């Protein structure tokens, strides 16, 4: 069977545009006479469509598009089109929708398989919108028995769930018991660092157990906070890789399952490289899909803003990035020179807008109401908020998107200023711990110095008061990040973290500070997800709560 794999980047809600891509790919591969053209999960609507699925007019548009795909298949005799879309069901007292894979052929919908396993953990909320498949059946097609299933249906291996399998059914086992000759998984599987190896080993086991070739087709691109890495694969019966599509880029490729396929080399990509490429793609897609071409950010001479600027330049082109240095009386001369040097190394536009006079004006205006008080964070944060206002002025005047530059470690413990350095339309590295920020900086500098050495080696500082460093307030970042990982990503209690060799007092301070700053995070710009538990859509915590940490 000749099969065309369409690893594409759909836009959520753009049914017309996504249909156009189906038409283009189907026409483009017609000369290769494929028996089947495959598109990812929920391709018609884009993934995740969220509450658009609750709009009747949207579902009506989807249904018309499904009919168009069926009509399109009549124009290509002998070619089936397998694609994902939300489909209405007829069950009463249920959600009324399936997350479905549909096979269009010869002018009609020849077969449909709904998704059985509906994830509700982390960023997923599919049970909010969909009903699970009532039946799981192979789809006979051109002498094959297609075992079509959707994304989470493959994540039913007990080895993936050390705390207990959340599902009582294994869709792939059911398809194998029906003698499926070819397993096909349509996916929209979000990226996270380290996930690729786990996913690949899982797919290999499925192919081996079912004794059937396995096609895994994943969406690529970024939609809001989620990034999709693609990296689709075709595996032989023994789990050997036969075709491996690239990560973080679109790819359309036709294969022939009847022809002897040479084994493809499969090597998991370096984790730091995947994080870098994911963030670049995340910026490019977020801005492109929201209509922005240019970005502006504050360049402080520190490593966080330097990294964000490098990522933006890679995503958008150097001509579309503006870095603004906004020195105050506490900014060192090195901070300005490092920011300027970075801009020169990247070739991005660079401006200096001093804020000392504005700071003095604020303090003069507040002198009377503040009389008799000692200077504290109120005065310090005025500087950050002036900078935020200046960046937003550039945004309003020139239609730039402001990129905020705070990292995950800072956002976790509230070491950031609301309406100041948190201002922006996209929080690029808000899911990147500080230690990973350093690793990314070294990755960027692997061939030549782009980020100035002093940005990497000097002690991190907000420069809001004389001789300030982050470690005046925070534990060392290597310790802080390990505690944060255990608390946020692993879900450990303070007591469980302390017994792993951390000072109990430090642990209690960290977890209480994380809890106390939830209100800040819920006002932050959307951030790009690269870890297993990012702030934002995948972590829903109360603000007005009182937690007891031993």
GUMAR-714364 format. One line per 4 residues: for each residue y, z, x of C-alpha. Coordinates in Angstrom, 1 decimal. Last residue first. Layout:
Y:Z:X; ...
END
This chain:
20.4:57.5:5.3; 22.3:54.7:3.5; 23.3:55.4:-0.1; 25.0:52.4:-1.7
28.0:52.6:-4.0; 28.8:49.4:-5.8; 32.0:47.8:-7.1; 31.5:44.6:-5.1
28.0:43.6:-6.2; 25.8:41.4:-4.1; 24.7:37.8:-4.6; 23.5:36.2:-1.4
22.4:32.5:-1.6; 25.5:31.0:-3.1; 27.9:32.7:-0.6; 27.0:34.6:2.6
24.1:32.9:4.3; 20.5:34.1:4.4; 17.9:31.9:6.2; 20.5:30.6:8.6
22.5:27.3:8.6; 24.6:27.4:5.5; 28.1:25.8:5.6; 30.8:28.1:4.2
32.8:28.0:1.0; 36.2:29.6:1.5; 36.3:33.4:1.3; 37.2:35.4:-1.7
33.7:36.7:-2.3; 33.5:37.6:1.4; 36.5:39.8:1.2; 35.2:41.8:-1.7
31.9:42.3:0.1; 33.7:44.2:2.8; 32.5:47.7:2.1; 28.8:46.7:2.1
29.0:45.2:5.6; 31.0:48.2:6.8; 28.4:50.5:5.5; 25.6:48.5:7.2
27.4:48.5:10.5; 28.5:52.1:10.6; 25.0:53.3:9.6; 23.5:51.2:12.4
25.9:52.5:15.0; 25.2:56.1:14.1; 21.5:55.5:14.1; 21.6:54.1:17.7
19.3:51.1:17.8; 15.7:51.1:19.0; 13.7:49.6:16.2; 13.7:52.9:14.4
17.4:52.4:13.6; 16.7:49.2:11.7; 14.1:50.7:9.3; 16.5:53.6:8.6
19.4:51.4:7.9; 17.2:49.5:5.4; 15.8:46.0:6.3; 16.6:42.9:4.2
15.5:40.5:6.9; 18.5:38.2:6.6; 21.3:40.7:6.0; 20.1:44.0:7.5
17.9:42.7:10.3; 20.2:39.9:11.2; 23.2:42.1:11.1; 21.6:44.6:13.4
20.7:41.9:15.9; 24.2:40.4:15.6; 25.9:43.8:16.3; 23.8:44.5:19.4
24.5:41.1:21.0; 28.1:41.3:19.8; 28.9:44.6:21.5; 29.8:47.2:18.8
33.1:46.5:17.0; 36.5:48.2:17.0; 37.8:48.1:20.6; 35.0:45.6:21.2
37.1:42.9:19.5; 39.8:43.2:22.2; 43.4:44.2:22.0; 45.6:44.4:25.0
48.8:44.7:22.9; 48.4:44.1:19.2; 47.4:41.2:16.9; 45.6:39.3:19.7
42.4:38.8:17.6; 40.5:39.2:20.9; 37.2:38.0:22.4; 36.8:39.0:26.1
37.4:36.0:28.4; 34.3:34.0:29.4; 34.0:31.4:26.8; 37.6:30.4:26.2
38.2:30.8:29.9; 35.6:28.1:30.6; 37.6:25.5:28.7; 35.6:23.9:25.8
35.0:20.4:26.9; 33.5:21.0:30.3; 31.0:18.3:31.0; 27.3:17.5:30.3
26.1:20.7:28.6; 29.6:21.8:27.5; 28.8:21.3:23.8; 25.5:23.2:24.2
27.3:26.0:26.1; 29.7:26.3:23.2; 26.8:26.3:20.7; 25.2:29.2:22.5
28.4:31.1:22.5; 28.8:30.6:18.7; 25.1:31.6:18.4; 26.0:35.1:19.8
28.9:35.3:17.4; 26.7:34.6:14.4; 27.1:31.3:12.7; 27.1:31.4:8.8
30.9:31.4:8.6; 31.1:28.6:11.1; 32.8:25.9:9.0; 34.6:28.0:6.5
35.9:25.1:4.3; 39.1:24.9:2.3; 41.1:27.4:4.2; 42.7:30.8:4.5
40.4:33.4:6.1; 42.7:33.6:9.1; 45.4:35.0:6.8; 45.0:35.2:3.0
42.4:37.9:3.6; 42.3:38.9:7.2; 39.1:39.0:9.3; 36.9:41.7:10.9
35.4:42.3:7.5; 32.0:43.4:8.9; 30.0:40.4:7.8; 32.9:38.0:8.1
33.3:38.9:11.8; 29.6:38.4:12.6; 29.4:35.2:10.5; 32.2:33.5:12.4
35.8:32.9:11.4; 37.4:29.5:12.0; 38.9:28.4:8.7; 39.2:24.7:8.3
42.4:23.6:6.4; 42.0:20.2:4.7; 44.9:18.0:5.5; 46.9:16.3:2.8
50.1:15.9:5.0; 52.6:18.3:3.3; 50.2:20.5:1.4; 47.7:21.0:4.3
50.5:21.4:6.9; 52.0:24.1:4.6; 48.5:25.7:4.3; 48.3:26.0:8.1
51.7:27.7:8.2; 50.7:30.1:5.4; 47.6:31.1:7.2; 49.5:31.7:10.4
52.0:33.9:8.6; 49.0:35.8:7.1; 47.5:36.4:10.5; 50.8:37.8:11.8
51.3:40.0:8.8; 47.8:41.4:9.6; 49.1:43.4:12.5; 51.9:45.1:10.5
49.5:46.2:7.8; 46.8:47.0:10.3; 48.8:49.9:11.6; 52.4:50.8:12.5
53.2:54.5:11.7; 55.1:55.4:8.6; 58.5:57.1:8.2; 60.2:53.9:6.9
57.8:51.3:5.6; 59.8:50.6:2.4; 63.0:50.3:4.5; 61.6:48.2:7.4
59.7:45.8:5.2; 62.3:43.0:5.2; 62.9:43.6:8.9; 59.1:43.5:9.6
58.8:40.1:7.8; 61.8:38.7:9.7; 60.4:39.8:13.0; 57.1:38.2:12.2
58.9:35.0:11.3; 60.8:35.0:14.6; 57.6:35.6:16.6; 55.7:32.8:14.8
55.8:30.0:17.3; 54.6:26.6:16.0; 52.8:24.6:18.8; 51.2:21.3:17.9
48.2:19.5:19.1; 46.6:16.1:18.1; 43.0:15.7:19.1; 41.9:14.0:22.4
38.9:16.3:22.8; 39.8:17.4:26.4; 43.5:17.4:25.6; 43.0:19.6:22.6
40.9:22.0:24.6; 43.5:22.1:27.4; 46.2:22.9:24.9; 44.2:25.7:23.3
43.4:27.1:26.8; 47.1:26.9:27.8; 48.2:28.7:24.7; 45.6:31.5:25.0
46.2:31.8:28.8; 49.9:32.6:28.2; 48.7:35.6:26.2; 49.5:36.0:22.5
50.9:39.4:21.7; 54.5:38.3:21.1; 53.1:35.7:18.6; 51.8:32.3:19.3
50.9:29.8:16.6; 48.8:27.0:18.1; 48.0:24.2:15.7; 45.1:21.8:16.1
45.2:18.6:14.2; 42.0:16.5:13.6; 41.7:13.0:12.2; 42.4:11.0:15.4
39.6:12.9:17.2; 36.9:11.5:14.8; 35.8:13.2:11.6; 32.5:14.9:12.4
32.7:15.1:16.2; 36.3:16.1:16.1; 35.6:18.8:13.4; 32.7:20.2:15.4
34.8:20.4:18.6; 37.7:22.1:16.6; 35.3:24.6:15.1; 34.0:25.5:18.6
37.5:26.0:20.0; 38.5:28.0:17.0; 35.6:30.4:17.5; 35.9:30.5:21.4
39.5:31.7:21.5; 42.6:29.7:22.6; 44.1:30.4:19.2; 43.8:27.0:17.8
44.6:27.1:14.0; 43.0:24.4:12.0; 43.9:21.1:10.4; 41.6:18.4:9.0
42.0:14.8:8.0; 40.1:12.4:5.7; 39.8:14.5:2.5; 38.3:13.1:-0.8
36.0:15.9:-1.8; 32.8:13.9:-0.9; 34.2:12.9:2.4; 35.4:16.3:3.4
32.1:18.1:2.5; 30.1:15.2:3.9; 31.8:15.2:7.3; 32.0:19.0:7.7
28.3:19.5:6.8; 27.2:16.6:9.0; 28.9:18.2:12.0; 27.5:21.6:11.0
23.9:20.3:10.7; 24.2:18.5:14.1; 25.2:21.6:15.9; 22.6:23.7:14.2
19.9:21.1:15.0; 21.0:21.1:18.6; 20.7:24.9:18.9; 17.2:24.7:17.4
15.9:22.1:19.8; 14.2:19.4:17.8; 10.5:19.8:16.9; 8.5:17.1:18.7
6.5:14.5:16.8; 5.2:11.4:18.5; 4.0:8.9:16.1; 0.4:8.0:15.8
0.0:4.2:15.5; -0.5:3.1:12.0; -3.5:0.9:11.2; -2.5:-1.2:8.2
-3.5:0.0:4.7; -0.7:2.6:4.5; 1.9:0.0:5.2; 5.4:1.4:6.0
8.9:0.4:5.0; 11.9:2.3:6.4; 15.3:3.3:5.0; 17.2:5.9:7.0
20.2:8.2:6.4; 21.1:10.6:9.1; 20.7:14.4:9.7; 17.2:14.1:11.1
15.4:10.8:12.0; 12.3:9.6:10.2; 8.8:10.4:11.5; 5.9:8.0:10.8
2.2:8.5:11.6; 2.2:12.3:12.3; -1.4:13.6:12.4; -2.3:15.9:9.5
-6.0:14.9:9.5; -5.6:12.6:6.6; -2.5:10.9:8.1; 1.0:12.2:7.9
4.2:10.4:6.9; 7.4:12.3:7.7; 10.9:12.8:6.4; 13.4:14.5:8.8
16.0:14.6:6.1; 18.3:17.5:7.3; 19.8:18.7:4.0; 22.9:20.9:4.3
23.9:23.3:1.5; 27.3:24.9:1.2; 29.0:22.0:-0.8; 26.5:19.1:-0.9
25.4:18.0:2.6; 23.4:15.0:3.7; 19.7:14.1:3.8; 17.1:14.2:1.0
13.5:14.7:2.0; 10.5:12.4:1.6; 7.2:13.9:2.6; 4.3:11.4:2.4
0.8:12.9:2.9; -2.4:11.0:3.6; -5.4:12.5:2.0; -8.2:14.9:3.1
-6.7:17.5:0.6; -7.2:20.3:3.1; -6.0:18.3:6.1; -3.0:16.8:4.3
-1.9:20.2:3.0; -2.4:21.8:6.4; -0.2:19.2:8.1; 2.6:19.7:5.5
2.7:23.5:6.2; 2.9:22.9:9.9; 5.8:20.5:9.5; 7.7:22.9:7.2
7.3:25.9:9.5; 8.5:23.8:12.5; 11.5:22.4:10.6; 12.6:25.8:9.3
13.9:27.1:12.6; 17.6:26.9:11.7; 18.1:26.3:8.0; 18.3:23.0:6.2
18.0:22.6:2.5; 14.9:20.9:1.0; 15.7:18.2:-1.5; 12.2:16.9:-1.7
10.0:14.2:-3.3; 6.4:15.0:-2.1; 3.8:12.2:-2.2; 0.1:12.8:-1.7
-2.1:9.7:-1.5; -5.7:9.3:-2.5; -5.6:12.1:-5.1; -9.2:13.0:-6.0
-8.4:15.1:-9.1; -9.2:18.3:-7.1; -6.6:17.2:-4.5; -4.0:17.1:-7.2
-4.9:20.6:-8.3; -4.9:21.8:-4.7; -1.4:20.3:-4.3; -0.1:22.1:-7.4
-1.2:25.5:-6.2; -0.9:28.0:-9.0; -0.1:31.7:-9.4; 3.1:31.6:-7.5
5.1:34.4:-5.7; 2.5:34.7:-2.9; 2.8:38.2:-1.5; 4.9:39.9:1.2
3.6:37.6:4.0; 4.6:34.5:2.0; 4.4:31.4:4.1; 0.7:32.0:5.0
-0.1:32.0:1.2; 0.7:28.2:1.1; 2.5:27.3:-2.1; 5.5:25.6:-0.6
4.3:22.1:-1.6; 5.3:22.4:-5.2; 8.7:23.6:-3.9; 9.7:20.0:-3.1
8.3:17.9:-6.0; 4.8:16.5:-6.6; 3.2:13.1:-6.9; -0.5:12.9:-6.1
-0.9:9.2:-6.5; -4.3:7.9:-7.2; -4.4:4.5:-5.6; -5.7:1.1:-6.9
-2.3:-0.2:-7.8; -1.1:3.0:-9.5; -3.0:5.8:-11.1; -0.7:8.9:-11.4
-2.4:12.2:-10.5; -2.0:15.0:-13.0; -0.3:18.4:-13.1; 0.3:19.7:-16.6
2.8:21.9:-18.4; 5.4:21.3:-15.7; 7.8:24.2:-15.3; 10.9:24.4:-17.5
14.3:23.7:-15.9; 17.9:25.0:-15.8; 18.0:28.7:-15.0; 14.4:28.5:-13.6
15.9:26.3:-10.9; 18.1:29.0:-9.3; 17.7:28.3:-5.6; 20.0:29.5:-2.9
18.0:32.6:-2.0; 15.1:33.0:-4.4; 14.6:31.4:-7.9; 12.2:28.6:-7.0
10.6:26.5:-9.8; 7.0:25.6:-9.1; 5.7:23.0:-11.5; 8.0:20.1:-11.0
7.5:17.4:-13.6; 5.3:14.3:-13.1; 6.1:11.1:-14.8; 4.3:7.7:-15.1
4.8:4.0:-16.0; 8.4:4.2:-17.0; 9.0:0.6:-18.1; 10.3:-2.8:-16.9
7.4:-3.8:-14.7; 7.2:-0.4:-12.9; 9.3:2.8:-13.0; 7.6:5.9:-11.7
9.4:9.1:-12.5; 9.6:12.4:-10.6; 10.8:15.3:-12.8; 12.9:18.4:-12.8
12.2:19.1:-16.4; 14.7:20.0:-19.1; 14.8:21.7:-22.5; 15.4:25.3:-21.2
12.7:26.6:-23.6; 12.5:27.8:-27.2; 11.1:24.5:-28.4; 9.4:22.0:-26.1
10.5:18.3:-26.4; 11.5:17.7:-22.8; 14.6:16.2:-21.4; 14.4:14.7:-17.9
16.4:15.7:-14.8; 15.9:12.9:-12.2; 13.8:12.1:-9.1; 12.6:8.6:-8.1
9.6:6.4:-7.7; 10.3:2.7:-8.0; 7.3:0.4:-8.4; 7.3:-3.1:-6.9
4.9:-5.9:-8.1; 7.6:-7.8:-10.0; 11.1:-6.9:-8.8; 13.5:-7.7:-11.7
11.4:-5.7:-14.0; 11.9:-2.6:-11.8; 15.7:-2.8:-12.6; 15.0:-2.3:-16.3
13.1:0.9:-15.6; 15.9:1.9:-13.2; 18.5:1.2:-15.9; 16.6:3.3:-18.4
16.7:6.2:-16.0; 20.4:5.6:-15.6; 20.9:5.9:-19.4; 19.0:9.1:-19.4
21.2:10.5:-16.6; 24.3:9.6:-18.6; 22.9:11.4:-21.6; 22.2:14.4:-19.4
25.8:14.5:-18.3; 27.1:14.3:-21.9; 24.9:17.2:-22.9; 26.4:19.4:-20.2
24.0:22.2:-19.2; 22.7:20.2:-16.3; 26.2:20.0:-14.9; 25.6:23.7:-14.4
23.9:23.3:-11.1; 23.6:19.6:-10.0; 21.8:20.6:-6.7; 20.9:18.0:-5.7
22.2:14.6:-6.9; 22.0:13.5:-10.5; 19.9:10.3:-10.0; 18.3:11.6:-6.8
16.8:14.6:-8.5; 14.2:14.8:-5.7; 14.2:12.0:-3.1; 13.8:8.2:-3.5
10.6:6.2:-3.1; 10.1:2.4:-3.2; 6.5:1.3:-4.0; 4.4:-1.9:-3.7
6.8:-3.1:-1.1; 7.4:-6.9:-0.8; 9.2:-6.8:2.6; 11.8:-9.3:1.3
12.6:-6.9:-1.5; 13.7:-4.2:1.0; 17.4:-4.8:0.5; 17.2:-5.4:-3.2
15.5:-2.0:-3.8; 17.8:-0.3:-1.4; 21.0:-1.7:-2.9; 19.9:-1.0:-6.5
18.9:2.5:-5.8; 22.2:3.1:-3.9; 24.1:1.7:-6.9; 22.3:4.2:-9.1
23.6:7.0:-6.9; 27.1:5.7:-7.2; 26.9:5.5:-11.0; 25.3:8.9:-11.3
27.9:10.5:-9.1; 27.3:14.1:-10.3; 26.1:15.3:-6.9; 26.5:12.6:-4.3
23.3:11.2:-2.9; 22.5:11.1:0.9; 19.4:8.9:1.5; 15.9:9.0:3.0
14.6:5.8:1.2; 11.0:5.4:2.2; 9.6:1.9:1.4; 5.9:1.8:0.7
3.4:-1.0:1.3; 0.0:0.0:0.0
END
